[in-house]
């Protein structure tokens, strides 16, 4: 029996609501955080926690059940191999809702639905370019000029620089939108 059991309809039919929640959960598992309304976040939070619980129980039946909901082989394998092991010590509370305020257009209350244990992405330090190495005085990477080094790379002259067309005699130059769009098409592919 369904006594005292309410579902938030979110202004959609049953099939639309199911598709919306599947999409929200898939996006949450892919991106680890999504921005949506509070009501949608609360509805998606239950299902996302259920998917992670299925991921912790790595059996064929739970894999099939998760795939029947997610409909994506890569996301299902990511759930079981990467996400669920992060939550092995937790009994629940795999997601959290942070309220963000109201949306400007319609005043709907927004929220950030995110995983509590996020994947840590370490970015590699940028490689030093030759310019950075030249400026480093501790190492011996000084610019030493050798005889004949100037002959190997002669300086560029103005004649080698690409010429821009001279548009001073145009009638449409500077006359509103059409004059500016004409400049855009005359200068294809360059500055």
Secondary structure, DSSP 8 states (H G I E B T S, - for coil): --TT-----TTS-HHHHHHHHHHHHHHHHHHSEEEEEHHHHHHHHHHHHHHHHHHHS--HHHHHHHHHHH--HHHHHHIIIIIHHHTTT-SS--EEEEEEEE-TTT--EEEEEEESS------------HHHHHH-TTTT------TTHHHHS----GGGS------TT-SSTTSHHHHHHHHHHHTTT--
